[in-house]
Amino acid sequence: MLAETKQGTAGTMSESWMLALIIAATSVGSAWVALLLISLRYERSRAPGLANFGHPTLEQAIFLFDNELLLDATQSARALLDATPAGDNDWARLSAFLAPRFEGFATALAGLAEAGRVELSARPRPEGEAALRLIAEDVSGLARLTLIDPEAEGRGVLVDGLSQSALEDELGQLRAVADHAPVLAWREDAAAAVIWANRAYMLRADALESEDGALVWPLPRLFETPANAGGPRRLCLGASGEKPGWYDVHRFALGDDALCFAVPADSAVRAERALRDFVQTLTKTFADLPIGLAIFDRQRQLQLFNPALIDLTQLGAEFLSARPTLYALLDRLREARMMPEPKDYRSWRQRMTALEQAAAAGHHVETWSLPGGQTYRVTGRPHPDGAVAFLFEDISSEVSLTRRFRADLELGQTVLDAMHEAVAVFLPSGDLATSNAAYARLWGVDPAATLGRVTLLDSVRVWQARAKTSAIWADVREFGSRIDARAEWSKEVRLEDGQRLVCRFAPLPAGAMLAGFTPLAVEAATRRPPKAGPSLLRGAEIPTLQGHA
């Protein structure tokens, strides 16, 4: 019984020790987990500050020069020189990098031996970043330059190789584009000093020395470009005695700086000068023309006119110099009664619209009979780029001459038709020129009603068909084809109806020929003495038909 009691007591104590060990182990594990969580939280809270702890320190860019000869430089300094290709020596490349960024760089370095130490601050960077600092020291006659970047001071910047290679490739391409661009490009600061330029600008400014290609700094300013230019300006560049060069200069604001481009404009200037000379030549030529000229652009606004237009249209020079529109000019012509009087304004407007459209579509000609008796020929011609030209020509004398000539022809035809003799005139080519009414009645053929050409051979066939056989017709054909000296001759023939004709053939000036046919009865009647006429005609000599055999 006691033994059982002891055994129970021992079992109870063993369980208690096991429970205590489990509790202790659990407490220790919980403590380690808590410490681990606290440590992780503390590390995360310190992560931004610790991010820089493991980065390597960026080495300062330090240069040691003996005059313009580089004696020594840190690795970052040499990398900077390698990335600055302007200039063929180390000092030229470093000057090309520092001079645009540090105002008074050249002056400060020139007085370094006397000052002993000079410290410069670069122009402020955008977005509030700290500016670069340059410390120049005279060390036993040598110049030590230390370039400090406050943004990177005390830490390095890690860039992977692929990114660095991509940046270098892009930088190389941009430099190649700038150096091979056929235009002058440069950048000016707020004080209008040139702080960067491409190769074309440097060559034009003689900023690259011919012997070793070293860069001359500061760069000269070639163009005076005001900040408020408002657009491109054409400027001439060239010293006295040199051939001037023309450029279209563009200026773009870039913060406090300005980015400028100068595009060569010599070809444009030559073309404009040639065009101006050509226009002057045309103007002088047009000034001597008796034809009025008016050229309208595609908006139908007057662009060019000559003095003859003023004389013909009676429009003032002030009105034409104001460059009126086409319809305004036509309105003024209508008011001045220098165009045909319209029935109403609406129909006149439609007619003028049709005139403008016809002139723009192709060659168009109208004849204006003016109320004052003049006659104008108005010609419209299309011009390139939608322009149209109108020519006003006074053809009053021409129309008058034509009318007189037509009246003379009608009078001559009337005289021929009043003759009893049948007459036909042939040209040297053998074509029938004219005939009279007696000819049409005699031979039953009216050449005026024939649409085609009538020749001497055609007429001989008609004569031969209506007459009895005779050798005269062969002689007529031979007489008409001869070009040597000819004499008038005549011969009698008999028609099929028995009527007798006297045929005469006479040469005319310029190789023409006249054929006349007179019936013998008519000829006898014309030979009788005339009866006494009115008292006014008594004693007058009456001509008779002569020349036939």
C-alpha positions in Angstrom: 0.0 0.0 0.0 2.9 2.3 0.9 4.7 1.2 -2.2 1.8 2.1 -4.4 1.5 5.5 -2.6 5.2 6.2 -3.3 4.9 5.2 -6.9 1.9 7.6 -7.3 3.8 10.4 -5.7 6.8 9.8 -8.0 4.6 9.8 -11.1 3.0 13.1 -10.1 6.4 14.8 -9.6 7.7 13.6 -13.0 4.7 15.1 -14.7 5.2 18.4 -12.9 8.8 18.6 -14.1 7.8 17.9 -17.6 5.2 20.6 -17.6 7.7 23.1 -16.2 10.2 22.2 -18.9 7.6 22.7 -21.6 6.6 26.1 -20.2 10.2 27.2 -19.9 10.9 26.1 -23.5 7.8 27.9 -24.8 8.8 31.1 -22.9 12.3 31.1 -24.4 11.0 30.5 -27.9 8.5 33.3 -27.5 11.2 35.6 -26.3 13.4 34.8 -29.4 10.5 35.4 -31.7 9.7 38.7 -30.1 13.3 39.8 -30.4 13.4 38.7 -34.0 10.3 40.7 -34.8 11.6 43.8 -33.0 14.9 43.4 -34.9 13.2 43.2 -38.2 11.0 46.2 -37.5 14.0 48.2 -36.4 15.9 47.2 -39.6 12.9 48.3 -41.7 12.7 51.6 -39.9 16.4 52.1 -40.6 16.3 50.8 -44.2 16.3 54.3 -46.0 19.3 55.4 -44.0 21.1 52.1 -44.3 20.6 51.9 -48.1 23.6 54.2 -48.5 25.8 52.4 -46.0 26.8 49.6 -48.3 27.6 51.8 -51.4 31.1 52.7 -52.2 32.3 56.3 -51.8 32.4 58.3 -55.0 36.0 59.5 -55.7 36.3 63.2 -56.3 37.4 64.5 -59.7 40.8 66.1 -59.1 43.1 67.4 -61.9 46.7 68.5 -61.7 47.9 70.7 -64.6 51.2 72.3 -65.4 50.0 75.2 -67.5 47.8 73.3 -70.1 49.5 69.9 -69.7 47.7 67.3 -67.5 50.2 65.7 -65.1 47.8 63.6 -63.1 44.1 63.0 -62.5 41.8 60.7 -60.5 39.8 58.0 -62.2 36.6 60.0 -62.1 38.4 63.0 -63.5 39.8 61.0 -66.4 36.3 59.6 -67.1 35.0 63.2 -67.2 37.7 64.1 -69.8 36.8 61.1 -71.9 33.2 62.1 -71.9 34.0 65.6 -73.1 35.1 65.3 -76.7 35.3 69.0 -77.6 39.0 70.0 -78.1 42.1 68.0 -78.9 43.9 68.3 -75.6 42.9 67.7 -72.0 42.9 71.4 -71.0 40.6 72.3 -73.9 38.2 69.5 -73.1 38.1 70.5 -69.4 37.6 74.1 -70.3 34.7 73.2 -72.6 33.0 71.5 -69.7 33.8 74.0 -66.9 33.6 77.4 -68.6 29.8 77.2 -69.5 29.0 76.1 -65.9 31.2 78.4 -63.9 30.9 82.1 -64.6 34.3 83.8 -64.6 36.2 80.5 -65.0 38.8 81.9 -67.4 39.4 85.0 -65.3 39.7 83.1 -62.1 42.2 80.6 -63.5 44.3 83.4 -65.0 44.8 85.0 -61.6 45.3 81.7 -59.7 49.1 82.1 -59.2 48.5 85.4 -57.5 45.4 84.4 -55.4 46.7 81.0 -54.5 43.3 79.5 -54.0 40.0 80.2 -55.8 36.6 78.6 -55.2 33.7 78.9 -57.7 30.1 77.8 -57.6 28.3 76.8 -60.7 25.0 78.1 -61.9 22.0 76.8 -59.9 20.7 73.5 -61.1 17.0 72.9 -61.9 14.6 71.5 -59.3 16.6 72.9 -56.4 19.6 70.6 -56.6 22.8 71.8 -55.1 25.2 73.4 -57.6 28.7 72.1 -58.5 31.7 73.6 -56.7 35.2 74.0 -58.1 38.3 74.5 -56.0 41.4 75.7 -57.8 44.7 75.7 -55.8 48.2 76.8 -56.8 50.5 74.0 -55.6 54.2 74.9 -56.2 53.4 76.4 -59.5 51.0 73.6 -60.5 47.2 74.0 -60.7 45.1 71.5 -58.8 41.4 71.6 -59.7 38.9 69.8 -57.6 35.4 69.4 -58.9 32.8 68.7 -56.2 29.2 67.5 -56.7 27.3 68.0 -53.4 24.5 65.8 -54.6 26.9 62.8 -54.9 29.4 63.7 -52.2 30.1 60.9 -49.8 28.4 58.2 -51.8 28.7 56.5 -55.2 26.0 55.8 -57.8 25.7 52.3 -58.9 24.7 51.8 -62.6 24.5 48.4 -64.3 26.7 47.9 -67.4 23.8 47.6 -69.8 22.2 50.9 -68.7 25.6 52.6 -68.8 26.2 51.3 -72.3 22.8 52.4 -73.5 23.3 55.9 -72.1 26.8 56.2 -73.8 25.3 55.0 -77.1 22.5 57.6 -77.0 25.0 60.3 -76.0 27.2 59.4 -78.9 24.3 59.6 -81.3 23.2 62.9 -80.0 26.7 64.3 -80.3 27.0 63.0 -83.8 23.7 64.6 -84.8 24.7 67.9 -83.4 28.2 67.9 -84.9 27.0 66.8 -88.4 23.9 69.1 -88.5 24.1 71.5 -91.5 22.7 74.3 -89.3 24.4 76.4 -86.6 23.2 75.5 -83.1 24.2 77.1 -79.8 22.9 77.8 -76.3 23.0 81.2 -74.5 22.7 81.9 -70.8 20.8 84.8 -69.2 23.7 87.1 -69.9 23.6 86.3 -73.7 26.9 84.4 -73.4 27.4 81.4 -75.6 27.8 78.4 -73.3 27.5 75.6 -75.9 27.7 75.2 -79.6 27.8 72.5 -82.2 30.7 72.0 -84.6 29.2 74.0 -87.4 28.9 77.0 -85.1 32.5 76.6 -83.9 33.8 76.4 -87.5 31.8 79.4 -88.6 33.1 81.4 -85.6 36.7 80.2 -86.0 36.5 78.8 -82.5 38.6 75.8 -83.4 42.3 76.5 -83.9 43.5 75.2 -87.2 46.8 73.8 -85.9 45.7 71.4 -83.2 41.9 71.8 -83.2 41.9 73.2 -79.7 38.8 75.0 -78.6 38.9 78.8 -78.2 36.9 79.9 -75.1 34.8 81.8 -74.5 32.9 81.2 -77.7 32.2 84.4 -79.7 28.6 85.4 -80.2 27.8 85.6 -83.9 24.2 86.8 -84.0 22.4 89.4 -82.0 19.1 87.7 -81.2 16.8 89.7 -79.0 14.8 87.6 -76.5 11.4 89.0 -77.8 12.1 88.4 -81.5 8.7 86.7 -81.8 9.8 84.4 -84.6 12.6 83.7 -87.0 14.7 86.6 -88.2 16.9 86.8 -91.3 20.3 88.1 -90.4 23.5 88.6 -92.4 26.8 87.4 -91.2 30.1 88.5 -92.7 32.9 90.9 -92.1 33.8 93.7 -94.4 35.4 92.4 -97.6 33.9 89.0 -97.1 31.0 87.5 -99.0 28.0 87.9 -96.7 26.1 84.8 -95.5 22.4 84.9 -94.8 20.8 82.9 -92.0 17.2 82.4 -90.7 17.8 82.6 -86.9 15.4 80.8 -84.6 15.4 81.4 -80.8 13.6 79.2 -78.2 13.4 79.9 -74.5 14.9 77.2 -72.3 14.3 78.4 -68.7 16.6 81.3 -68.2 18.7 80.2 -71.2 17.9 80.2 -74.9 18.5 77.5 -77.6 19.2 79.1 -81.0 19.5 77.7 -84.5 20.7 79.5 -87.6 19.6 77.9 -90.9 21.5 78.9 -94.0 19.3 81.1 -96.2 21.7 82.0 -99.1 19.7 80.1 -101.6 16.4 81.6 -100.4 17.9 85.1 -100.6 19.2 84.5 -104.1 15.8 83.1 -105.2 14.0 86.1 -103.6 16.4 88.5 -105.2 15.9 86.8 -108.6 12.2 86.9 -108.1 12.2 90.5 -107.2 14.3 91.4 -110.2 12.0 89.3 -112.4 8.9 91.1 -111.0 10.6 94.5 -111.6 11.4 93.5 -115.2 7.8 92.4 -115.7 6.5 95.5 -114.1 8.6 97.7 -116.5 7.5 95.6 -119.4 3.8 95.8 -118.3 4.1 99.5 -117.9 4.8 99.9 -121.6 2.0 97.6 -122.7 -1.1 99.2 -124.2 -3.2 96.4 -122.8 -4.5 96.7 -119.2 -3.4 93.9 -116.9 -4.9 92.8 -113.6 -3.7 89.7 -111.7 -5.7 88.3 -108.8 -4.5 85.7 -106.3 -6.5 82.7 -105.3 -8.6 84.8 -102.9 -9.4 87.0 -105.9 -7.5 90.0 -104.5 -5.7 92.3 -106.8 -1.9 91.7 -106.6 -0.5 93.3 -109.8 -1.7 95.9 -112.3 -0.1 98.2 -114.9 -0.7 101.8 -115.8 -2.7 100.9 -118.9 -5.4 99.4 -116.7 -5.9 102.9 -115.1 -6.2 104.5 -118.5 -8.6 101.9 -119.9 -10.9 101.5 -116.9 -10.9 105.1 -115.6 -10.3 103.7 -112.1 -8.0 105.7 -109.8 -4.6 104.6 -108.8 -5.5 104.9 -105.2 -8.4 102.4 -105.6 -6.2 99.9 -107.4 -3.3 100.3 -105.0 -5.6 99.3 -102.2 -5.8 95.8 -103.7 -9.5 95.5 -104.2 -11.2 92.1 -104.8 -12.3 91.1 -108.2 -15.9 91.7 -107.5 -15.2 95.1 -106.0 -13.3 96.1 -109.2 -16.1 94.9 -111.4 -18.6 96.8 -109.3 -16.6 99.9 -109.7 -16.4 99.3 -113.5 -20.2 99.0 -113.6 -20.6 102.2 -111.7 -18.2 104.0 -114.1 -20.1 102.5 -117.1 -16.9 100.9 -118.3 -18.7 97.6 -119.0 -21.8 96.5 -120.8 -24.9 97.9 -119.2 -26.7 95.0 -117.4 -30.4 94.5 -117.4 -30.4 94.0 -113.6 -27.9 93.6 -110.9 -28.7 90.0 -110.2 -28.1 88.9 -113.8 -25.0 91.0 -113.9 -23.7 89.3 -110.8 -24.4 85.9 -112.2 -22.6 86.9 -115.4 -19.5 88.1 -113.5 -19.4 84.9 -111.5 -19.5 82.9 -114.7 -16.8 85.1 -116.1 -14.5 84.4 -113.1 -15.2 80.7 -113.2 -14.5 80.5 -116.9 -11.3 82.4 -116.6 -10.1 80.2 -113.7 -11.0 77.0 -115.7 -9.3 78.0 -118.9 -8.8 80.6 -121.6 -11.9 82.8 -121.8 -12.5 85.8 -124.1 -15.4 88.3 -124.0 -16.1 91.4 -126.1 -17.6 94.4 -124.2 -19.4 97.0 -126.2 -19.4 100.0 -123.8 -22.1 102.7 -123.7 -19.5 105.3 -124.7 -18.9 103.6 -128.1 -15.6 101.8 -127.2 -15.2 98.1 -127.6 -13.0 96.2 -125.2 -11.7 92.6 -125.5 -11.6 91.1 -122.0 -9.4 87.9 -121.7 -9.2 85.7 -118.6 -6.4 83.3 -118.1 -5.7 80.9 -115.2 -2.4 81.2 -113.4 -0.6 78.8 -111.0 -1.8 78.3 -107.4 -5.4 79.3 -108.3 -4.6 82.9 -109.5 -6.3 84.4 -112.5 -5.2 87.2 -114.8 -7.5 89.6 -116.8 -6.4 91.5 -119.8 -8.4 94.6 -121.0 -7.7 95.6 -124.6 -9.3 98.5 -126.4 -10.2 97.1 -129.8 -12.4 100.0 -130.9 -10.1 100.9 -133.8 -9.8 97.3 -134.8 -13.6 96.8 -134.7 -14.1 100.0 -136.6 -11.6 98.9 -139.3 -13.2 95.5 -139.5 -16.6 97.1 -139.9 -15.3 99.4 -142.7 -13.6 96.5 -144.4 -16.8 94.4 -144.1 -18.8 97.3 -145.5 -16.3 97.7 -148.4 -16.6 94.0 -149.1 -20.4 94.2 -149.1 -20.2 97.3 -151.3 -17.9 95.5 -153.7 -20.1 92.5 -153.8 -23.1 94.7 -154.5 -21.3 96.3 -157.4 -20.4 92.9 -158.8 -24.0 91.7 -158.5 -25.2 94.8 -160.3 -23.0 94.0 -163.4 -24.5 92.3 -166.4 -21.3 90.4 -167.0 -21.0 87.1 -165.1 -17.7 87.4 -163.2 -15.6 84.9 -161.2 -12.2 85.6 -159.5 -9.8 82.8 -158.8 -6.8 82.9 -156.5 -3.3 81.8 -157.5 -4.0 78.5 -155.8 -6.9 78.0 -158.2 -9.6 78.4 -155.5 -12.6 80.5 -156.4 -12.5 83.8 -154.4 -15.7 85.5 -155.4 -18.4 85.6 -158.0 -21.5 87.7 -158.7 -25.2 87.0 -159.1 -25.0 87.0 -162.9 -22.5 84.2 -162.7 -24.9 82.1 -160.6 -27.8 82.8 -163.0 -25.7 82.0 -166.1 -24.2 78.7 -165.0 -26.9 77.6 -162.5 -24.3 77.3 -159.7 -24.1 79.6 -156.6 -20.5 79.2 -155.2 -21.6 81.2 -152.1 -24.0 78.4 -151.1 -21.3 75.7 -151.5 -19.7 74.6 -148.2 -16.6 73.1 -149.7 -13.9 74.8 -151.8 -14.5 75.4 -155.5 -11.5 75.3 -157.8 -10.8 76.5 -161.3 -10.9 72.9 -162.6 -14.3 72.4 -161.0 -15.6 75.6 -162.6 -14.2 74.6 -166.1 -16.0 71.3 -165.8 -19.3 73.2 -165.2 -18.6 75.6 -168.1 -17.6 72.7 -170.4 -20.7 70.7 -169.6 -23.0 73.7 -170.5 -21.2 74.6 -173.7 -20.6 73.0 -177.0 -17.3 71.3 -177.7 -14.5 73.9 -177.9 -10.7 74.1 -177.4 -11.1 77.1 -175.2 -11.4 75.2 -172.0 -8.0 73.6 -172.3 -6.5 77.1 -172.9 -8.3 78.3 -169.7 -6.8 75.5 -167.6 -3.3 76.3 -169.0 -3.8 80.1 -168.5 -4.8 79.5 -164.9 -1.8 77.4 -164.1 0.8 79.7 -165.6 2.9 82.0 -163.4 4.8 83.9 -166.1 3.6 87.1 -167.8 0.1 86.7 -169.0 -2.1 88.9 -171.2 -5.9 89.3 -171.3 -7.7 87.3 -174.0 -11.2 86.5 -175.1 -13.1 84.1 -177.3 -16.7 83.3 -178.3 -18.4 80.1 -177.3 -21.9 78.7 -177.9 -23.9 77.1 -175.2 -26.0 74.0 -175.6 -29.2 76.1 -175.8 -27.7 78.0 -178.7 -26.8 81.2 -176.7 -23.6 82.8 -177.7 -21.1 84.0 -175.0 -18.1 86.2 -175.1 -15.6 84.7 -172.6 -12.7 86.8 -171.5 -9.9 85.9 -169.1 -7.7 88.6 -167.6 -4.7 88.3 -165.2 -5.0 90.1 -161.8 -2.3 91.2 -159.4 -0.6 88.6 -157.2 -1.3 85.8 -159.7 -5.1 85.9 -159.5 -7.3 85.5 -162.5 -10.7 87.0 -163.6 -13.1 85.1 -165.8 -15.9 87.1 -167.4 -18.9 85.8 -169.5 -21.1 88.2 -171.4 -24.0 87.0 -173.6 -23.9 88.7 -177.0 -27.4 90.2 -176.6 -26.3 91.9 -173.4 -23.1 93.0 -175.0 -25.0 94.6 -177.9 -27.3 96.3 -175.4 -24.4 97.8 -173.5 -22.9 99.1 -176.8 -26.0 101.3 -177.6 -25.7 104.9 -176.7 -27.4 105.7 -173.4 -30.7 107.6 -173.4 -30.7 111.1 -172.0 -30.9 110.9 -168.3 -31.5 113.5 -165.6 -30.0 117.0 -166.2 -27.3 116.3 -163.5 -26.0 113.4 -165.6 -26.0 115.0 -169.0 -22.6 115.4 -170.4 -21.2 112.8 -168.1 -19.1 110.1 -169.7 -20.6 106.6 -169.4 -18.0 103.8 -169.3 -18.5 100.8 -171.6 -17.3 97.2 -171.2 -14.0 96.9 -173.2 -11.5 94.2 -173.7 -13.3 91.4 -175.5 -12.4 90.3 -179.0 
